[in-house]
Amino acid sequence: MAKKSDGNNYLKQAGILAAAGIICRIIGILYRSPLTSIIGDEGNGYYTSAYNIYTIILLLSSYSIPSAISKIISAKLALKEYRNAHKIFHCALIYVCVIGGAASLFTFFGAGLFLEGEAAIVLKVFSPTIFLSGFAGVLRGYFQAHGSMIQTSFSQIVEQILNAVISIYAAHILIGMAVSKSSTTKAIYGAAGSALGTGSGVVVALLFMLAVYALNRKMLHKRMRKDRHRYTDSYRDILRGMLGTVTPIILSTFIYNFSTSFNQTVYSKVMIYFKGMSVAETATAYGVFAGKAMVIINIPIALAASLSSAMIPTISKSSALGERATAQKKAENAMWTTMLIAIPAAIGMIALAKPIMQLLFPQKDTLELAAKLLAMIAVTVVFYSLSTLSNGILQGIGKVNLPVRNAAIALAVQTLLLIVLLIFTELDLYALVICLIVYSFMMCVLNSISMRRYIGVKENMKTMFFLPLAAACVMGLCAKGAYMILQIFVNSNVVCLVPSIMISVIVYVIIILKIGAVDKEQLLGFPKGKRIVEIVERCHLLKTEK
C-alpha cells in the first residue's frame, strides 16, 4: 500500500497508470493484427459491434466504479476516517453484485435487441464478464483512493496479456470447428472466441486483486482499530452518498462513450435500410473504422485516461481540505503534460498513417481506406485527451453533473449531423469521422469553460498548445522525410518505420526543450525528474535564461 501522496507524487502515480495503459493498448493492437488475420474484416466487424454494446452496458453497470469509489474513499482518507472508508468499500461490493448481476442477465437474454441475427451470439459470450468486472473495479478503485496505482496497473497488464492469448487461441479453435459452414458463420464463431479472451482476462485480474487485498487486509484492519472518529456512517447514508456520486459519473462516462455505439447503430441501420448494403458489407466497413483506425488512436488517449484516474482522488482530497489553489495547479500541470504527448502523437499519426496501418493491419483490400481514416481522426487524439482529463478534474472537485450536461449537448449536436450526412450525402464512413471530430471538439470546449468557471483553470495557450504544436509539426516533417528516404534504400515497411519514429521522437524532444516549452522546474516534477534534468543539462538542451 502506498503512503500518502505529496508534492508531485500524483504525477508519478499517473505515470505508472499511464505506462500500464499504454502497454495494454500496445498489446491490444499487437494481438488484434493476428486476430483480424484469423477472423477477417467481417469477423472483426462483428466483434467490434458486440464489444461496443458490451462496453456501454459495462459503463452503466460497473466501468465507472473505480473512479467513483476512489473519489469517495479518498475524501474519507483525507479526513482519516478509515472505518467509514472501509464501510464504503463493502457497500460498493454489494452495489456491483446487484447491478452487475442484473446487467449481465439483461445482456445475455436481450442480446438480440442490439445486434442482428447470429451476431447476437458474440454479445452473449460477453455477458458473464460484465458481472465479474464490477468486483475487479471496486478493488482497483479502493487502492487508487490510497494513492497507489501499482495494483491497478499490474492487474490491467495481466488481464490484457491473457485476453490476447485466449482471444487468438479461442478464435482459431472455434473457426476450425466451423470449417464446413459459411464464411459469415465462421466470422461469428471467430468473434465469439475473441469475446472469450476478454472474459478470461477479467477473471485473472479479479483473482490478482483479491490476492492483493488479502495481503493488505491486516494492515487495513489495524488502521481501522486506531480510528478515533466517534461517528460511523450508516449503510443507508453511504449508499445514498455513493449513488449521488456514482450515478452522475456513470451517466457522464456513458454519454461520453455512448457516441461510438450510437453512431455504429445509426450507421448500420442507414446503410442497410436506406442504402441497400448487406449486414456483412456493413459489418466489414464498420470493422475497418472501429476495429482498426479507432483502436490505434486509443493508445495516446490512454495517457489522458490514466491521468484522469489519478487526478480524481488527489483533487478530491484537495477539495475536501479546501485547497482550491492546489487543485487548480495540479489540474493545469496534468493538462500541460497531456498536451506534450497528445499533440505530437496526433501529428505523428497523420504523417505516418499508412506505414503504421500497414504494420499493424496489413490487409491489402482495406489498407488505403484504413490509413485515410486514421489520418483524418488523428486530430481527435488531442480533443479526446483533453476532454477525458477534464472529465476527471470536474468529477474530482465534486462537479459530477457538468460532464453529463456537456456530453449530452455534444451528443445531441453530433447525432443530428450524423443522420443528415448519412442520409443526404455519400460520405458513408467519412460521416463518422466528421461527427467524431465535432463531438470530441465540443466536449473539449465545454469542459474547458466549466473548469475555468469552477476551479479557475487557465490554459496557457503558448506553452500548452502553440509550442508543442510547432515542435510536433517539425517532428512530423522529419518523420515523413526519414521514412521516404529510407524507402529508397530499403524495401521493408518495418525497417523504414521504426527508425523514422525514433528520429521523430528525438527531434521533438530537442525542439521542445530548446524553444522553452519545458523548463527545469517542470522537468523536476516528472518521475525521475532529477535524473532527467542531469541528462538534458549534460546535453545542453535546456533553453538558457537571458
C-alpha positions in Angstrom: 0.0 0.0 0.0 1.4 3.4 -1.0 1.9 6.1 1.6 0.1 9.3 1.3 1.0 11.3 -1.8 2.7 14.6 -1.6 4.1 17.1 -4.0 4.0 15.9 -7.5 3.6 12.2 -6.4 0.2 12.2 -8.2 2.0 12.7 -11.5 4.3 9.7 -10.6 1.3 7.6 -9.8 -0.4 8.8 -13.0 2.8 7.9 -14.8 2.6 4.3 -13.5 -1.0 4.0 -14.6 -0.3 5.7 -17.9 2.6 3.3 -18.6 0.3 0.3 -17.9 -2.5 1.8 -20.0 -0.1 2.3 -23.0 1.3 -1.2 -22.6 -2.2 -2.6 -22.6 -3.1 -0.6 -25.7 0.0 -1.8 -27.5 -0.7 -5.4 -26.5 -4.3 -4.8 -27.7 -3.1 -3.6 -31.1 -0.5 -6.3 -31.5 -2.9 -9.1 -30.9 -5.7 -7.5 -33.0 -3.5 -7.8 -36.1 -3.1 -11.6 -36.0 -6.7 -11.9 -34.7 -8.0 -10.0 -37.7 -6.0 -12.2 -40.0 -7.8 -15.2 -38.4 -11.4 -13.9 -38.3 -11.2 -11.4 -41.2 -12.6 -7.9 -41.6 -16.2 -9.3 -41.3 -15.4 -11.1 -38.1 -13.6 -8.0 -36.8 -16.8 -6.1 -37.6 -19.0 -8.5 -35.6 -16.6 -8.5 -32.7 -16.2 -4.7 -32.6 -20.0 -4.2 -32.9 -20.6 -6.6 -29.9 -17.7 -5.2 -28.0 -19.1 -1.6 -28.3 -22.5 -2.7 -26.9 -20.8 -4.7 -24.2 -18.7 -1.6 -23.3 -21.8 0.6 -23.0 -23.6 -1.9 -20.7 -20.4 -2.2 -18.7 -20.2 1.6 -18.4 -23.8 1.7 -17.0 -23.2 -1.2 -14.5 -19.6 -1.0 -13.3 -17.0 0.6 -15.5 -17.0 3.9 -13.6 -16.8 2.2 -10.2 -13.0 2.7 -9.8 -13.2 6.4 -10.4 -16.3 6.9 -8.3 -15.0 4.7 -5.4 -11.6 6.3 -5.4 -13.2 9.8 -5.2 -15.5 8.9 -2.3 -12.9 6.9 -0.3 -10.1 9.3 -0.9 -12.2 12.1 0.7 -12.7 10.0 3.8 -9.0 9.0 3.9 -8.0 12.7 3.7 -10.0 13.2 7.0 -8.6 10.0 8.4 -12.0 8.3 8.6 -10.7 4.8 8.0 -13.7 2.9 9.2 -16.0 4.9 7.0 -13.7 4.3 4.1 -13.8 0.6 4.6 -17.5 0.6 5.0 -17.9 2.4 1.7 -15.8 -0.4 0.2 -18.2 -3.1 1.5 -21.2 -1.1 0.3 -19.6 -0.9 -3.2 -19.2 -4.6 -3.4 -22.9 -5.1 -2.7 -23.8 -2.5 -5.3 -21.8 -4.1 -8.1 -23.2 -7.6 -7.1 -26.7 -6.4 -7.6 -26.3 -4.0 -10.6 -23.6 -6.1 -12.3 -25.7 -9.3 -12.0 -28.8 -7.6 -13.4 -26.8 -6.1 -16.3 -25.2 -9.4 -17.1 -28.6 -11.2 -17.3 -30.0 -8.4 -19.4 -27.1 -8.6 -21.8 -27.5 -12.4 -22.2 -31.2 -12.5 -22.7 -31.5 -9.2 -24.6 -28.6 -9.6 -27.0 -31.0 -9.8 -29.9 -32.3 -6.3 -29.2 -28.9 -4.8 -30.1 -27.4 -7.0 -32.9 -28.9 -8.6 -35.9 -29.3 -12.4 -36.3 -26.5 -14.7 -35.2 -24.2 -11.8 -34.4 -26.0 -11.6 -31.0 -24.1 -14.8 -30.0 -21.0 -12.7 -29.7 -22.6 -10.3 -27.3 -24.0 -13.2 -25.2 -20.4 -14.5 -24.7 -19.5 -11.1 -23.2 -22.3 -11.2 -20.6 -20.6 -13.0 -17.7 -17.7 -10.6 -18.0 -19.9 -7.7 -17.0 -20.7 -9.3 -13.7 -17.1 -10.0 -12.8 -15.7 -6.7 -14.0 -17.6 -4.8 -11.2 -15.8 -6.6 -8.4 -12.4 -6.0 -10.0 -13.4 -2.4 -10.5 -14.2 -1.9 -6.8 -10.9 -3.4 -5.7 -9.0 -1.2 -8.2 -10.8 1.9 -7.0 -10.1 1.1 -3.4 -6.3 1.0 -3.9 -6.4 4.1 -6.2 -8.0 6.0 -3.4 -5.0 5.2 -1.2 -2.8 6.9 -3.9 -1.4 3.6 -5.2 -1.8 2.8 -8.9 0.6 -0.2 -9.0 -2.0 -2.8 -8.2 -4.4 -1.5 -10.8 -1.6 -1.2 -13.4 -0.3 -4.7 -12.9 -3.7 -6.2 -12.9 -4.6 -4.4 -16.2 -1.4 -5.7 -17.9 -2.0 -9.3 -16.7 -5.7 -9.0 -17.9 -4.7 -7.8 -21.3 -2.0 -10.4 -21.8 -4.3 -13.2 -21.1 -7.0 -11.6 -23.2 -4.7 -11.5 -26.2 -3.5 -15.1 -25.8 -7.0 -16.6 -25.2 -8.7 -14.5 -27.9 -6.3 -15.7 -30.6 -6.4 -19.3 -29.5 -10.1 -19.5 -29.0 -10.8 -17.7 -32.3 -8.6 -20.2 -34.1 -10.2 -23.2 -32.4 -13.8 -22.1 -33.0 -13.2 -21.2 -36.6 -11.7 -24.7 -37.0 -15.0 -26.1 -35.6 -17.0 -24.2 -38.2 -14.8 -25.2 -41.2 -17.7 -26.7 -43.1 -20.0 -23.7 -42.5 -20.5 -20.4 -44.4 -17.9 -17.5 -44.3 -20.3 -15.4 -42.2 -20.8 -18.3 -39.6 -17.0 -18.7 -39.4 -16.6 -15.0 -38.8 -19.2 -15.1 -36.0 -17.5 -18.1 -34.4 -14.2 -16.4 -34.5 -15.6 -13.2 -33.0 -17.2 -15.3 -30.2 -13.7 -16.8 -29.5 -12.3 -13.3 -29.2 -15.0 -12.4 -26.6 -14.0 -15.5 -24.6 -10.5 -13.9 -24.3 -11.9 -10.7 -22.8 -13.7 -12.7 -20.1 -10.7 -14.8 -19.3 -8.6 -11.7 -18.7 -11.1 -10.2 -16.3 -11.2 -13.5 -14.3 -7.4 -13.4 -13.8 -7.4 -9.7 -13.0 -10.0 -10.2 -10.3 -8.1 -13.1 -8.7 -5.0 -10.9 -8.7 -6.8 -8.0 -7.0 -8.3 -10.4 -4.4 -4.8 -11.6 -3.6 -3.5 -8.1 -3.2 -6.4 -7.2 -0.8 -5.7 -10.4 1.2 -2.0 -9.3 1.6 -3.0 -5.8 2.8 -6.0 -6.9 5.0 -4.2 -7.0 8.3 -2.7 -3.5 7.8 -6.1 -2.1 6.8 -7.9 -3.5 9.8 -5.1 -2.3 12.2 -5.5 1.2 10.9 -9.3 1.0 11.4 -8.8 0.0 15.0 -6.8 3.2 15.5 -9.5 5.3 14.0 -10.8 7.7 16.8 -13.7 9.2 15.0 -16.8 8.6 17.0 -19.4 8.9 14.2 -19.7 6.0 11.8 -21.8 6.5 8.7 -24.8 4.1 8.3 -25.1 1.9 5.2 -28.1 3.9 4.2 -26.1 7.2 4.3 -23.2 5.6 2.5 -25.5 4.2 -0.3 -27.2 7.5 -0.7 -23.9 9.3 -1.0 -22.5 6.7 -3.2 -25.4 6.8 -5.6 -25.2 10.6 -5.6 -21.6 10.3 -6.8 -21.6 7.2 -8.8 -24.8 8.0 -10.8 -23.5 11.3 -12.4 -20.1 9.7 -13.1 -21.7 6.7 -14.7 -24.0 9.0 -16.8 -21.1 11.2 -17.8 -19.0 8.2 -18.8 -21.9 6.6 -20.5 -22.9 9.6 -22.6 -19.2 10.4 -23.3 -18.6 6.9 -24.7 -22.1 6.2 -26.0 -21.5 8.2 -29.2 -19.4 5.4 -30.6 -22.0 2.7 -30.1 -24.8 5.0 -31.1 -23.0 6.0 -34.3 -22.5 2.4 -35.0 -26.2 1.7 -34.7 -27.2 4.7 -36.8 -24.6 3.8 -39.5 -25.7 0.2 -39.7 -29.4 1.0 -39.9 -29.0 3.7 -42.5 -26.6 1.6 -44.7 -28.8 -1.5 -44.5 -32.3 0.0 -44.8 -31.6 3.2 -46.8 -28.5 2.5 -48.9 -29.2 -1.3 -49.5 -25.9 -2.7 -48.1 -25.9 -6.2 -46.7 -25.3 -6.9 -43.0 -21.9 -8.5 -43.9 -20.8 -5.5 -46.0 -21.8 -3.1 -43.3 -20.0 -5.1 -40.6 -16.9 -5.2 -42.8 -16.9 -1.5 -43.4 -17.5 -0.6 -39.8 -14.8 -3.0 -38.7 -12.2 -1.0 -40.7 -13.2 2.2 -39.0 -13.7 1.0 -35.4 -11.6 -2.2 -35.4 -8.5 -0.6 -37.0 -8.4 3.2 -37.0 -10.1 3.8 -33.7 -8.0 1.1 -32.0 -4.8 2.9 -32.9 -5.8 6.3 -31.7 -6.7 4.8 -28.3 -3.0 4.3 -27.4 -2.1 8.0 -26.7 -5.6 8.6 -25.2 -4.6 6.0 -22.6 -2.3 8.6 -21.1 -5.2 11.1 -20.5 -7.4 8.3 -19.1 -4.6 7.4 -16.7 -4.1 11.0 -15.6 -7.8 11.3 -15.2 -7.9 8.3 -12.9 -5.0 9.6 -10.9 -6.5 13.2 -10.7 -9.8 12.2 -9.3 -8.6 11.0 -5.8 -5.9 13.7 -5.5 -8.1 16.6 -6.5 -10.9 15.1 -4.3 -8.5 15.2 -1.3 -7.5 18.8 -2.1 -11.2 19.8 -2.5 -12.1 18.1 0.8 -9.4 20.0 2.6 -10.4 23.3 0.9 -7.1 23.6 -1.0 -8.6 25.2 -4.2 -5.2 26.7 -5.4 -3.5 23.3 -5.1 -6.3 21.6 -7.0 -6.0 24.3 -9.8 -2.2 23.9 -10.1 -2.5 20.1 -10.2 -5.1 20.3 -13.0 -3.1 22.7 -15.1 0.1 20.6 -14.7 -1.9 17.5 -15.8 -3.3 19.3 -18.8 0.1 20.6 -19.9 1.7 17.1 -19.5 -1.1 15.6 -21.6 -0.7 18.0 -24.4 3.1 17.4 -24.5 2.3 13.9 -25.6 -1.1 14.1 -27.3 -0.2 16.7 -29.8 2.9 15.0 -31.3 1.1 11.7 -31.2 -1.7 13.2 -33.4 0.8 14.7 -35.8 2.8 11.5 -36.0 -0.3 9.5 -36.9 -1.1 12.0 -39.7 2.4 11.9 -41.1 2.8 8.1 -40.9 -0.8 6.9 -41.2 -0.2 4.4 -44.0 3.1 2.8 -42.7 1.5 2.4 -39.2 -1.6 0.8 -40.6 0.4 -1.4 -42.9 2.5 -2.6 -40.0 -0.5 -3.4 -37.7 -3.3 -4.3 -40.1 -1.7 -5.3 -43.5 -4.9 -6.5 -45.2 -4.4 -5.1 -48.7 -8.1 -4.7 -49.6 -8.8 -2.2 -46.8 -5.3 -0.7 -46.3 -5.8 2.6 -48.2 -9.2 3.2 -46.6 -8.0 2.4 -43.1 -4.9 4.7 -43.5 -7.1 7.6 -44.7 -9.5 7.2 -41.7 -6.6 7.1 -39.3 -5.0 10.3 -40.7 -8.4 12.1 -40.5 -9.3 11.1 -37.0 -5.8 11.6 -35.6 -6.8 15.2 -34.5 -9.3 13.7 -32.1 -6.4 12.4 -30.0 -5.9 16.0 -28.8 -9.6 16.7 -28.2 -10.3 13.3 -26.5 -7.2 13.5 -24.3 -8.2 17.0 -23.0 -11.9 16.1 -22.5 -11.1 12.8 -20.8 -8.8 14.5 -18.4 -11.2 17.4 -17.8 -13.9 14.9 -17.0 -11.8 13.5 -14.2 -10.9 17.0 -12.9 -14.5 18.1 -12.8 -15.6 14.9 -11.1 -12.7 15.3 -8.6 -13.9 18.8 -7.4 -17.4 17.5 -7.0 -19.0 18.9 -10.1 -20.0 15.5 -11.3 -23.1 16.7 -13.2 -21.2 19.1 -15.5 -19.6 16.4 -17.7 -23.1 14.8 -18.0 -24.5 18.0 -19.3 -21.6 18.8 -21.6 -21.6 15.2 -23.1 -25.3 15.4 -23.7 -25.1 18.6 -25.6 -22.2 17.4 -27.7 -24.0 14.1 -28.4 -27.2 15.8 -29.5 -25.3 18.0 -32.0 -23.2 15.2 -33.5 -26.3 12.9 -33.7 -28.3 15.3 -35.8 -25.2 16.0 -38.0 -24.6 12.2 -38.5 -28.1 11.5 -39.6 -28.1 14.3 -42.1 -24.7 13.3 -43.5 -25.6 9.6 -43.8 -29.0 10.1 -45.5 -28.3 13.1 -47.7 -24.6 12.5 -48.7 -22.4 9.7 -49.9 -19.8 10.2 -47.3 -20.5 6.9 -45.5 -17.6 6.1 -43.2 -16.3 9.7 -43.6 -19.5 10.9 -42.0 -18.5 9.0 -38.8 -15.1 10.7 -39.0 -16.6 14.2 -39.2 -19.0 13.6 -36.3 -16.2 12.1 -34.2 -14.2 15.3 -34.7 -17.2 17.5 -33.9 -18.1 15.6 -30.8 -14.7 15.4 -29.3 -14.0 19.1 -30.0 -17.3 20.2 -28.4 -16.6 18.1 -25.3 -13.2 19.7 -25.1 -14.5 23.2 -25.3 -17.5 22.8 -23.0 -15.4 21.1 -20.3 -12.8 23.8 -20.6 -15.4 26.5 -20.0 -16.7 24.6 -16.9 -13.2 24.3 -15.4 -12.4 28.0 -15.9 -15.7 28.8 -14.1 -15.5 26.4 -11.1 -11.8 25.8 -10.4 -10.1 28.8 -12.2 -8.0 26.7 -14.5 -6.2 28.9 -17.1 -4.8 27.3 -20.2 -1.6 29.0 -21.2 -2.1 28.8 -25.0 1.5 29.4 -25.8 3.2 26.7 -23.6 0.2 24.2 -23.6 -0.7 24.3 -27.3 1.3 26.5 -29.7 4.9 25.5 -28.7 4.1 21.7 -28.6 2.3 22.1 -31.9 5.2 23.9 -33.6 7.7 21.3 -32.4 5.3 18.5 -33.4 4.9 19.9 -37.0 8.7 19.9 -37.5 8.8 16.4 -36.0 6.1 15.3 -38.4 8.0 16.6 -41.4 11.2 14.8 -40.2 9.3 11.6 -39.7 7.8 11.6 -43.2 11.0 12.7 -44.7 13.0 10.0 -42.9 10.6 7.3 -44.0 10.7 8.4 -47.6 14.5 8.5 -47.7 14.8 5.1 -46.1 12.3 3.6 -48.6 14.8 4.5 -51.4 17.4 2.1 -49.9 15.3 -0.5 -48.0 12.1 -2.2 -49.3 10.7 -3.0 -45.8 8.0 -1.1 -44.1 9.1 -2.1 -40.6 12.8 -1.2 -41.2 11.8 2.2 -42.5 9.1 2.9 -39.9 10.9 2.1 -36.7 13.9 4.4 -37.3 11.6 7.1 -38.6 9.6 7.1 -35.3 12.8 7.1 -33.2 14.2 10.0 -35.2 11.0 12.0 -34.8 10.9 11.4 -31.1 14.4 12.7 -30.7 13.7 15.7 -32.9 10.6 16.6 -30.9 12.3 16.3 -27.5 15.2 18.5 -28.7 12.9 21.2 -30.1 10.5 21.2 -27.2 13.5 21.8 -24.8 15.3 24.3 -27.0 12.2 26.6 -27.5 11.5 26.7 -23.8 8.2 24.7 -23.8 9.5 22.8 -20.8 11.7 24.4 -18.2 13.9 22.9 -15.4 11.3 23.3 -12.7 8.7 21.4 -14.8 11.1 18.6 -15.6 11.8 18.1 -11.9 8.1 17.5 -11.4 8.3 14.4 -13.7 9.0 10.9 -12.3 12.8 10.6 -12.0 12.9 14.4 -12.6 16.4 15.0 -11.1 17.9 12.3 -13.4 16.1 13.8 -16.4 17.5 17.3 -15.6 21.0 15.9 -15.3 20.8 14.3 -18.7 19.4 17.3 -20.6 21.8 19.7 -18.9 24.7 17.5 -19.8 23.5 17.6 -23.4 22.9 21.4 -23.2 19.3 21.0 -24.3 17.6 23.3 -21.8 16.9 26.8 -23.0 19.3 29.3 -21.4 17.9 32.2 -19.4 18.9 35.7 -20.7 
